[in-house]
Amino acid sequence: GRTPTVDDLARSMLTTGFQATNLGLAIQEIEAMLNWRLSHEPVREDEGDDLRDPAVRASTRAKVFLSYTSNLVSSGLRETLRFLVQHRLVDVVVTTAGGVEEDIIKCLAPTYMGDFALKGAELRRKGINRIGNLLVPNDNYVRFEEFMHPLLRTMTDEQEEQGIRWTPSRFIHRLGKEINDESSICYWAYKNNIPIYSPALTDGSIGDMIFFHMYKRPEFVLDIAQDIREMNDQALHAQATGMVILGGGLVKHHVANANLMRNGAKFSVYINTAQEFDGSDSGARPDEAVSWGKIRIDARPVKVYAEATLVFPLIVHQTFFKELLR
């Protein structure tokens, strides 16, 4: 017979059982997210005239929120995430500080393959930082500092002279413009005007830079209040929403909480390894989010218990990639 294809593999997973089946269900959920049109829904009495036009309804899609933790950008999954942003396959991005700075740093210097078992004390003496089985030399952060310091000075000048109100998302937009590198997620988010929200942007190397910068320029301000207004409006003003959440913590809750503002997301896929027995938001199953109104009561959300680098490339190949080919 013929050699099995990736499509055959993905199809077979749906009826394999355990997490393979959940992966198959996640593929179906993202297909539904991408295929949804407002024309699938009956016209509501309170809808405006513009949304009653059949052509408008047929072209109005679900807004896709993608969020991911910083370790996934440290990994080669960065290329998959960049692909989604480059081809406008997602609408809103949420990540942590590391998810921004690791993307920029990789444009300046490479991350290396290492081993989970390398000894911390020996790495410390050599000036090498470990992220799982990946290694980032101190020198990479020195280069990042050289990139950031003049930019922070310029941004502070613009704040004072032009009255620009810097928010984390505007800050990241500017980083994407300045790095001007097609391998970067932030660059393509800048080019395609896709917002990247990061309410804890100071929790990492960027925060270190801002800390040193503030000694000389204490007037610099980063406004998180303006961004929460924009983030929640993204969810409120959409006709339907989908969440693709890789990992836990801030990135998971920030997207879910924005969707609470609209009584929940219609489509949801979680990919993480966290468990619910400790009561953490990271480990909470989608059904807990239903109780909060973060996911709609009539939704069919999916959680895949897996490490994202293992499963997300296959999911993207079967969903977003095919959407792009269409």
Phi, psi and chi 1 to 4 in degrees:
 res  aa     phi    psi   chi1   chi2   chi3   chi4
   1 GLY       -  177.7      -      -      -      -
   2 ARG   -75.6  161.4   63.4 -177.1  179.3   83.7
   3 THR   -70.9  129.8  -53.2      -      -      -
   4 PRO   -60.5  144.5  -19.8   30.8      -      -
   5 THR   -98.0  173.8   62.6      -      -      -
   6 VAL   -60.5  -37.8  175.2      -      -      -
   7 ASP   -60.2  -42.9  -73.6   -3.6      -      -
   8 ASP   -61.7  -44.1  -65.8  -30.2      -      -
   9 LEU   -60.0  -49.5  173.3   67.9      -      -
  10 ALA   -62.5  -42.1      -      -      -      -
  11 ARG   -62.5  -41.9 -106.2 -164.9  -52.1  -84.9
  12 SER   -66.4  -28.7   74.1      -      -      -
  13 MET   -64.8  -33.7  -70.2 -179.4  111.0      -
  14 LEU   -56.7  -33.6 -169.9   59.1      -      -
  15 THR  -109.5   18.9   52.6      -      -      -
  16 THR   -81.5  -33.4  -62.9      -      -      -
  17 GLY   100.2  171.8      -      -      -      -
  18 PHE    53.9 -140.8  -49.7  145.6      -      -
  19 GLN   -74.3  -20.3  -66.0  -48.0  -54.0      -
  20 ALA   -61.5  -41.9      -      -      -      -
  21 THR   -64.7  -41.2  -68.7      -      -      -
  22 ASN   -62.2  -36.1  -75.7    1.9      -      -
  23 LEU   -63.8  -43.2 -172.4  140.0      -      -
  24 GLY   -60.6  -41.0      -      -      -      -
  25 LEU   -66.8  -36.4  -67.8  170.5      -      -
  26 ALA   -63.0  -40.2      -      -      -      -
  27 ILE   -61.0  -44.1  -71.4  169.3      -      -
  28 GLN   -64.3  -38.9  -70.4 -175.1  -16.6      -
  29 GLU   -66.1  -40.8  178.9   75.5  -11.5      -
  30 ILE   -71.7  -35.3  -68.0  175.5      -      -
  31 GLU   -58.6  -44.3  -77.9  173.7  -14.3      -
  32 ALA   -64.0  -40.4      -      -      -      -
  33 MET   -58.9  -43.7 -171.6 -173.0  -63.8      -
  34 LEU   -79.1  -27.2  -63.7  175.3      -      -
  35 ASN   -86.7  -15.5  -69.1  -25.0      -      -
  36 TRP   -62.0  138.5 -176.7   90.3      -      -
  37 ARG  -134.1  152.6  -60.3  -67.9 -177.7  -88.0
  38 LEU   -60.6  -26.9 -174.3   56.5      -      -
  39 SER   -65.1  -15.6   52.3      -      -      -
  40 HIS   -73.1  -16.7  -60.2  170.0      -      -
  41 GLU  -104.8  148.1  -50.3  -72.6  -29.1      -
  42 PRO   -66.4  151.0   21.0  -28.9      -      -
  43 VAL   -69.5  128.3  177.8      -      -      -
  44 ARG   -84.7  152.3  -64.7 -163.7  -40.6  -89.8
  45 GLU   -61.7  -33.5  -74.2  176.8   18.9      -
  46 ASP   -88.2    5.2   62.3  -16.6      -      -
  47 GLU   -77.0  142.8  -92.3  176.9  -31.4      -
  48 GLY   -70.8  163.7      -      -      -      -
  49 ASP   -59.5  -37.0  -70.1  -16.5      -      -
  50 ASP   -60.6  -36.4   53.2  -28.3      -      -
  51 LEU   -84.1   -3.0  -71.7  175.8      -      -
  52 ARG   -87.6  -17.1  -71.6  170.5 -175.8  -93.9
  53 ASP   -64.6  120.5  177.8  -11.5      -      -
  54 PRO   -55.9  -36.3  -23.6   32.0      -      -
  55 ALA   -66.1  -40.4      -      -      -      -
  56 VAL   -65.6  -43.7  170.7      -      -      -
  57 ARG   -62.4  -38.5  -66.1 -176.5   78.9   78.1
  58 ALA   -71.9  -19.2      -      -      -      -
  59 SER  -107.9   -0.3   64.1      -      -      -
  60 THR   -88.5  118.6  -60.3      -      -      -
  61 ARG  -106.9  169.7  -52.9  165.0   63.2  113.9
  62 ALA   -73.3  141.6      -      -      -      -
  63 LYS   -82.1  126.1 -177.1  175.6  -76.6 -174.5
  64 VAL  -101.2  120.7  179.1      -      -      -
  65 PHE   -98.2  124.5  -70.0   78.6      -      -
  66 LEU  -113.5  127.0  170.5   69.6      -      -
  67 SER  -133.5  148.0   60.0      -      -      -
  68 TYR  -153.5  149.9   48.4   84.7      -      -
  69 THR   -82.2  166.5   48.5      -      -      -
  70 SER   -69.1  -32.6   65.0      -      -      -
  71 ASN   -60.6  -26.5   55.2  -28.4      -      -
  72 LEU   -73.0  -25.6  -60.0  177.8      -      -
  73 VAL   -81.0  -32.0  177.8      -      -      -
  74 SER   -62.3  -33.0  -55.0      -      -      -
  75 SER   -83.3  175.8   81.8      -      -      -
  76 GLY   -72.2   -5.0      -      -      -      -
  77 LEU   -63.3  -17.5 -159.3   65.0      -      -
  78 ARG   -50.2  -39.0  172.3 -171.2 -176.8 -130.4
  79 GLU   -66.9  -35.6  -83.5   57.1   50.5      -
  80 THR   -68.7  -42.8  -55.7      -      -      -
  81 LEU   -64.0  -42.3  -59.2  168.9      -      -
  82 ARG   -61.0  -41.9 -173.0 -150.5   65.3 -131.1
  83 PHE   -54.5  -44.4  167.6   82.7      -      -
  84 LEU   -64.1  -40.7  -64.6  175.2      -      -
  85 VAL   -76.2  -41.1  174.1      -      -      -
  86 GLN   -57.5  -40.3  178.5  176.4   -8.1      -
  87 HIS  -100.1   18.0  -63.9  -71.4      -      -
  88 ARG    54.0   38.6  -65.2 -169.0  176.8   95.3
  89 LEU   -87.4  -10.4  -66.1  164.6      -      -
  90 VAL  -128.0  160.8  -63.4      -      -      -
  91 ASP  -109.9  -32.7  -57.7  -63.1      -      -
  92 VAL  -138.7  138.2  179.9      -      -      -
  93 VAL  -121.2  140.9  174.8      -      -      -
  94 VAL  -129.3  132.1  172.3      -      -      -
  95 THR  -149.3  176.6 -169.5      -      -      -
  96 THR   -95.0  177.1   46.8      -      -      -
  97 ALA   -53.6  -46.5      -      -      -      -
  98 GLY   -61.8  -32.1      -      -      -      -
  99 GLY   -66.2  -22.0      -      -      -      -
 100 VAL   -89.8  -55.0  175.3      -      -      -
 101 GLU   -70.1  -34.7   62.3 -153.2   22.3      -
 102 GLU   -64.1  -35.0  -66.2  -75.8  -46.8      -
 103 ASP   -63.8  -43.2  177.0   62.6      -      -
 104 ILE   -70.4  -44.1  -60.0  -64.4      -      -
 105 ILE   -60.5  -38.0  -70.8  167.2      -      -
 106 LYS   -63.9  -21.3  -80.3 -173.9  168.1 -176.7
 107 CYS   -75.7  -21.2  -61.3      -      -      -
 108 LEU   -99.4  -30.4  -53.3  172.1      -      -
 109 ALA  -164.4  149.6      -      -      -      -
 110 PRO   -80.2  157.6   26.8  -31.7      -      -
 111 THR   -97.3  144.8  -63.5      -      -      -
 112 TYR  -112.3  152.9  -62.8   91.4      -      -
 113 MET   -74.2  138.0  -71.4  -54.2  -50.7      -
 114 GLY  -134.6 -133.7      -      -      -      -
 115 ASP  -155.1  142.7 -167.2  -63.2      -      -
 116 PHE   -58.8  -26.1  -78.6  102.7      -      -
 117 ALA   -90.8   -0.2      -      -      -      -
 118 LEU   -63.2  137.3  -67.4  172.2      -      -
 119 LYS   -76.0  130.6  -68.6  -83.1  179.1  -78.4
 120 GLY   -58.0  -44.0      -      -      -      -
 121 ALA   -64.0  -39.9      -      -      -      -
 122 GLU   -68.6  -41.1  -71.4  168.8   26.4      -
 123 LEU   -63.5  -40.2  -69.5  173.0      -      -
 124 ARG   -60.5  -43.8  178.2   65.8 -179.3  160.3
 125 ARG   -64.4  -28.9  -79.4 -167.5  -77.8  -88.2
 126 LYS   -90.1   -1.9  -69.1  176.0  179.9  164.6
 127 GLY    71.6   38.6      -      -      -      -
 128 ILE  -123.8  131.5  -62.1  171.2      -      -
 129 ASN  -102.2  137.5  -51.6  -76.6      -      -
 130 ARG  -104.7  133.4 -177.8  169.6   70.0   82.9
 131 ILE  -120.9   93.3  -58.1  169.9      -      -
 132 GLY    62.6 -120.1      -      -      -      -
 133 ASN  -103.6   24.3   56.3   -2.3      -      -
 134 LEU  -111.8  151.5  -55.8  173.2      -      -
 135 LEU  -126.2  135.1  -59.4  173.4      -      -
 136 VAL  -126.3  112.1 -174.0      -      -      -
 137 PRO   -65.5  149.2  -18.1   29.7      -      -
 138 ASN   -52.8  -35.4  -80.2  -18.5      -      -
 139 ASP   -57.3  -30.7 -175.2   58.3      -      -
 140 ASN   -60.5  -39.1  -68.5   23.3      -      -
 141 TYR   -74.2  -28.5  -67.5   95.8      -      -
 142 VAL   -64.4  -43.4  173.9      -      -      -
 143 ARG   -64.4  -37.8  -68.2 -172.1 -166.7 -166.6
 144 PHE   -63.7  -40.3 -177.9   54.1      -      -
 145 GLU   -61.8  -41.4 -163.6  170.1  -13.3      -
 146 GLU   -64.5  -32.4  -71.8  163.2   -3.5      -
 147 PHE   -74.3  -40.7  169.2   77.9      -      -
 148 MET   -78.2  -40.3  -77.5  -61.4  -61.9      -
 149 HIS   -60.2  -47.9  -87.3  -46.5      -      -
 150 PRO   -63.3  -34.2    1.6   -4.2      -      -
 151 LEU   -66.8  -41.5 -176.9   54.2      -      -
 152 LEU   -62.5  -38.1  -79.4  168.8      -      -
 153 ARG   -62.8  -46.7  -76.4 -163.7  -68.4  -86.2
 154 THR   -61.5  -43.3  -56.3      -      -      -
 155 MET   -66.4  -35.5  -72.1  168.2   70.4      -
 156 THR   -68.2  -40.3  -51.3      -      -      -
 157 ASP   -59.3  -44.2  -69.3  -18.4      -      -
 158 GLU   -65.7  -36.3  -71.1  171.5   10.7      -
 159 GLN   -61.2  -46.1  172.0 -166.9  -63.3      -
 160 GLU   -75.1  -39.5  -66.4  -55.9  -67.2      -
 161 GLU   -89.4  -34.1  -68.3  158.8   18.3      -
 162 GLN  -111.3   -2.1  -60.6  165.0   34.6      -
 163 GLY    70.5   25.2      -      -      -      -
 164 ILE   -71.1  131.7  -68.5  177.9      -      -
 165 ARG   -99.1  104.0 -135.2  164.7  123.4 -176.4
 166 TRP   -77.5  128.4  -67.3  107.4      -      -
 167 THR  -114.9  165.0   62.2      -      -      -
 168 PRO   -53.6  -42.2  -31.6   38.1      -      -
 169 SER   -67.5  -37.4   64.5      -      -      -
 170 ARG   -69.7  -37.2  -80.5 -177.6 -154.1  142.2
 171 PHE   -59.7  -47.0 -171.1  109.7      -      -
 172 ILE   -67.1  -39.4  -63.8  161.8      -      -
 173 HIS   -56.0  -43.5 -173.9   80.3      -      -
 174 ARG   -67.6  -40.1 -178.5   59.9  170.8  -89.2
 175 LEU   -58.2  -42.5  -72.6 -179.3      -      -
 176 GLY   -61.9  -40.1      -      -      -      -
 177 LYS   -64.8  -46.3  178.9 -175.3  178.7 -175.0
 178 GLU   -72.0  -34.7  -62.3  -67.5  -24.2      -
 179 ILE   -72.0  -32.4 -160.8   65.2      -      -
 180 ASN    47.1   53.2 -166.6   26.3      -      -
 181 ASP  -137.2  123.0 -174.5  -42.4      -      -
 182 GLU   -71.0   -7.0  -67.7 -169.8   -3.1      -
 183 SER   -84.6   -5.6   72.5      -      -      -
 184 SER   -94.6  136.6  160.4      -      -      -
 185 ILE   -63.5  -46.6  -58.3  167.7      -      -
 186 CYS   -61.7  -36.4  -65.6      -      -      -
 187 TYR   -61.8  -47.5  167.8   78.1      -      -
 188 TRP   -71.1  -31.6  -74.4  107.9      -      -
 189 ALA   -63.8  -39.6      -      -      -      -
 190 TYR   -64.0  -49.5  155.9   72.5      -      -
 191 LYS   -60.4  -41.0  -75.7  -78.0  -80.9 -169.0
 192 ASN   -96.7    4.8  -67.8  -29.9      -      -
 193 ASN    55.4   43.6 -144.5   16.3      -      -
 194 ILE   -98.4  119.4  -66.3  169.8      -      -
 195 PRO   -70.3  140.4   24.8  -31.1      -      -
 196 ILE  -114.7  112.5  -60.2 -179.9      -      -
 197 TYR   -95.3  137.7  -64.0  106.2      -      -
 198 SER  -151.9   81.3 -172.7      -      -      -
 199 PRO   -65.4  -16.7   19.9  -29.6      -      -
 200 ALA  -110.1   42.5      -      -      -      -
 201 LEU   -60.3  -23.1 -172.4   61.7      -      -
 202 THR   -82.6   -3.0   53.7      -      -      -
 203 ASP   -87.6   64.2  179.5   37.1      -      -
 204 GLY   169.3 -155.5      -      -      -      -
 205 SER   -62.3  -37.2 -176.2      -      -      -
 206 ILE   -59.6  -39.7  -71.5  171.2      -      -
 207 GLY   -63.6  -38.8      -      -      -      -
 208 ASP   -58.9  -46.0  -58.9  -15.0      -      -
 209 MET   -62.9  -43.2  -51.7  -62.1  160.4      -
 210 ILE   -65.9  -38.4  -69.6  172.4      -      -
 211 PHE   -57.0  -49.4  168.6   65.8      -      -
 212 PHE   -68.5  -39.9  -63.8  126.3      -      -
 213 HIS   -60.9  -37.0  176.2   68.3      -      -
 214 MET   -67.0  -21.0  -65.3  -73.1  -79.6      -
 215 TYR   -64.4  -37.5  -82.0  101.5      -      -
 216 LYS   -89.5  -34.8  -67.6 -169.8  178.6  117.9
 217 ARG  -129.0   72.0  -56.1  -69.2  -61.3  -84.9
 218 PRO   -65.1   -9.3   21.9  -32.0      -      -
 219 GLU   -79.5  -10.4   66.2  -86.1   24.2      -
 220 PHE   -64.0  133.4 -179.2   68.3      -      -
 221 VAL  -128.1  138.1  174.8      -      -      -
 222 LEU  -121.3  115.7 -161.9   55.9      -      -
 223 ASP   -98.3  108.0  179.3    5.1      -      -
 224 ILE   -84.8  -17.8   59.9  170.6      -      -
 225 ALA   -66.8  -42.2      -      -      -      -
 226 GLN   -62.5  -38.5 -176.9   67.0   29.9      -
 227 ASP   -68.9  -35.1 -100.3    6.4      -      -
 228 ILE   -69.4  -32.7 -165.4   63.4      -      -
 229 ARG   -61.0  -48.6  166.5   92.1 -169.4  -93.9
 230 GLU   -66.9  -43.4  -71.7  178.0   22.8      -
 231 MET   -60.7  -48.4  173.2   67.5 -175.0      -
 232 ASN   -68.3  -34.8  -70.2   -5.6      -      -
 233 ASP   -63.4  -33.4  -82.7  -15.2      -      -
 234 GLN   -55.9  -43.2  -68.7  -79.2    0.7      -
 235 ALA   -75.4  -43.9      -      -      -      -
 236 LEU   -60.2  -40.8  -94.8  176.7      -      -
 237 HIS   -91.7    3.3  -62.8  152.4      -      -
 238 ALA   -85.3  151.6      -      -      -      -
 239 GLN   -79.9  -27.9  -63.2  -55.8  -45.5      -
 240 ALA  -159.1  154.8      -      -      -      -
 241 THR  -132.7  151.5   56.8      -      -      -
 242 GLY  -128.9  142.8      -      -      -      -
 243 MET  -118.9  128.2  -46.5 -169.3  -69.3      -
 244 VAL  -120.4  108.5  178.7      -      -      -
 245 ILE  -120.0  114.3  -57.2  177.0      -      -
 246 LEU  -103.8  111.0  -47.7 -179.7      -      -
 247 GLY    94.4 -174.7      -      -      -      -
 248 GLY  -125.6 -160.8      -      -      -      -
 249 GLY    73.8 -144.4      -      -      -      -
 250 LEU   -54.7  -43.7 -178.7  142.8      -      -
 251 VAL   -65.2  -30.8  -57.4      -      -      -
 252 LYS   -75.0  -46.9 -179.7  168.3  177.2  -84.3
 253 HIS   -72.1  -35.9 -171.4  -96.0      -      -
 254 HIS   -62.6  -40.1 -158.6   57.0      -      -
 255 VAL   -73.1  -43.8  170.6      -      -      -
 256 ALA   -63.5  -40.3      -      -      -      -
 257 ASN   -67.6  -36.3 -163.2   76.2      -      -
 258 ALA   -63.1  -36.9      -      -      -      -
 259 ASN   -75.1  -17.9  -82.6  -82.9      -      -
 260 LEU   -60.4  -31.6  178.3  151.3      -      -
 261 MET   -64.2  -20.3  -62.0  -67.2  159.1      -
 262 ARG  -115.1   21.4   55.8  170.9  -64.7  107.6
 263 ASN    65.7   24.8  -82.2  -35.9      -      -
 264 GLY   109.9  153.0      -      -      -      -
 265 ALA   -78.9  147.7      -      -      -      -
 266 LYS   -81.0  -35.3 -169.5  172.0 -177.2   69.1
 267 PHE  -127.2  135.4  -53.8  100.4      -      -
 268 SER  -146.9  134.3  -55.4      -      -      -
 269 VAL  -131.6  123.1  170.4      -      -      -
 270 TYR  -105.8  137.4  -64.8  176.9      -      -
 271 ILE  -128.3  109.7  -56.5  172.3      -      -
 272 ASN  -161.5  170.7   67.0   63.4      -      -
 273 THR  -108.2    5.7   55.6      -      -      -
 274 ALA   -78.2  152.4      -      -      -      -
 275 GLN  -110.6  157.5  -52.3  -62.7  -43.2      -
 276 GLU   -92.1   -8.2   70.1  172.6  -17.3      -
 277 PHE   -66.1  -18.8   63.6   79.9      -      -
 278 ASP   -93.4    4.3   57.7    7.4      -      -
 279 GLY    74.7   10.6      -      -      -      -
 280 SER   -74.9  153.0   62.7      -      -      -
 281 ASP   -66.2  -35.7 -175.9   77.1      -      -
 282 SER   -56.4  -42.5  -64.8      -      -      -
 283 GLY   -86.4  -11.4      -      -      -      -
 284 ALA   -61.8  131.1      -      -      -      -
 285 ARG   -73.5  163.0  -70.9  179.6  -62.4  112.3
 286 PRO   -54.2  -31.5  -28.3   34.5      -      -
 287 ASP   -62.2  -30.7 -166.2   58.3      -      -
 288 GLU   -66.0  -38.9 -175.1  176.1  -60.3      -
 289 ALA   -64.5  -30.8      -      -      -      -
 290 VAL   -61.2  -39.2  173.1      -      -      -
 291 SER   -63.6  -26.5   79.4      -      -      -
 292 TRP   -90.9   -8.3  -71.6   87.8      -      -
 293 GLY    79.6   20.0      -      -      -      -
 294 LYS   -86.8  -25.3  -65.5  167.2 -179.0  173.0
 295 ILE  -126.8  137.9  -66.8  175.0      -      -
 296 ARG   -63.7  149.8  -76.4  171.8   51.4  141.3
 297 ILE   -60.6  -35.2  -71.5  172.4      -      -
 298 ASP   -93.0   10.0   57.5   -1.4      -      -
 299 ALA   -78.4  165.8      -      -      -      -
 300 ARG  -126.0   67.2  -61.5 -179.4   66.0 -176.6
 301 PRO   -70.1  158.0   27.4  -34.5      -      -
 302 VAL  -131.0  133.7 -178.9      -      -      -
 303 LYS  -114.0  126.6  173.2  172.2  175.3  177.5
 304 VAL  -102.3  118.7 -174.6      -      -      -
 305 TYR   -82.1   90.7  -71.2   78.3      -      -
 306 ALA  -161.8  160.4      -      -      -      -
 307 GLU   -81.9  127.6 -164.5  -95.3  -69.2      -
 308 ALA   -59.3  -34.5      -      -      -      -
 309 THR   -63.9  -25.2   62.0      -      -      -
 310 LEU   -74.0  -39.8  -89.4  175.4      -      -
 311 VAL  -111.8  -25.6  -63.9      -      -      -
 312 PHE   -67.3  -37.9 -164.5   56.7      -      -
 313 PRO   -58.5  -39.4  -28.6   37.4      -      -
 314 LEU   -66.1  -42.7  176.8   59.7      -      -
 315 ILE   -60.5  -45.7  -69.6  172.6      -      -
 316 VAL   -63.2  -41.7  168.5      -      -      -
 317 HIS   -58.8  -38.1 -176.4  -85.2      -      -
 318 GLN   -85.1  -11.8  -67.5  -55.9  103.9      -
 319 THR  -125.7  -78.4   55.1      -      -      -
 320 PHE   -61.5  -39.4  -68.2  104.0      -      -
 321 PHE   -63.0  -43.5 -178.2   62.2      -      -
 322 LYS   -67.8  -34.0  -67.7 -176.7  174.5 -178.5
 323 GLU   -61.4  -41.4  175.9   72.1   11.5      -
 324 LEU   -64.4  -41.9  179.8   64.4      -      -
 325 LEU   -64.7  -32.3  -64.3 -178.5      -      -
 326 ARG   -65.1      -  -90.8 -159.3  -73.1  -82.0
